[in-house]
Amino acid sequence: MATWTYLGFQDSASPLMEQLIFFHDHIMVVLIMIITFVGYMMASILTNSFINRYMLEHQTIELIWTALPAVILVFIALPSLRLLYLLDEVNNPSVTLKTVGHQWYWSYEYSDFLDAEFDSYMTPTNELESSGFRLLDVDNRTVLPMNTQIRVVITAADVIHSWTVPALGVKADAIPGRLNQSSFMMSRPGLFYGQCSEICGANHSFMPIVVESVNTNSFLNWISSYSD
């Protein structure tokens, strides 16, 4: 999770988030090269006393600064489109999780299992353990198996919410009367925190998300407790 003075992305916990971080780094390299080149050109023009910039005309330069940005945009667009389609792809999920946003808490239903549903409220500060995170911990965590393709079906019961877990690269709107879906696969165990990312009312800031990534046996033991 992000902490104070943390300026970059959270550490990735899924292959999709890794690809998003790689794409961000790719874009930053391109931007740094453009800024360096433009800065050098501006500095050389302003400091060169043999150039009269009011009488300067150069067709070759105009051709370059028209064609070169088009080529740069192609190098940005191709990986962007590839990543966009990867994020939308939901292929052969092993577990389906239904997420419903409420004012102001989340409820979860494990559609593949009977009687496996619960509400997840933020843990009040006066009930928080010393190791907990204020405004981020919940009373019922969303337990999911790692190294497993997960499909999340997202909707809302009242107003528009947004189910967002940055470490997993997941952000999908929860819209009343509509089902959105997203997919991810967690590559390591741990706790991954998120929050509602769509302003939904007075307690918008107090409906966090906690996804607990465990191994398959631990998940099956946990889910079996609902059918006992």
Beta strands, then each sheet from edge to edge (+ up, - down):
strand 1: 95-102
strand 2: 105-110
strand 3: 117-120
strand 4: 142-145
strand 5: 149-156
strand 6: 161-165
strand 7: 170-174
strand 8: 180-185
strand 9: 190-195
strand 10: 208-214
sheet 1: 3+ 2- 1+ 5+ 8-
sheet 2: 4+ 10+ 9-
sheet 3: 6+ 7-
end
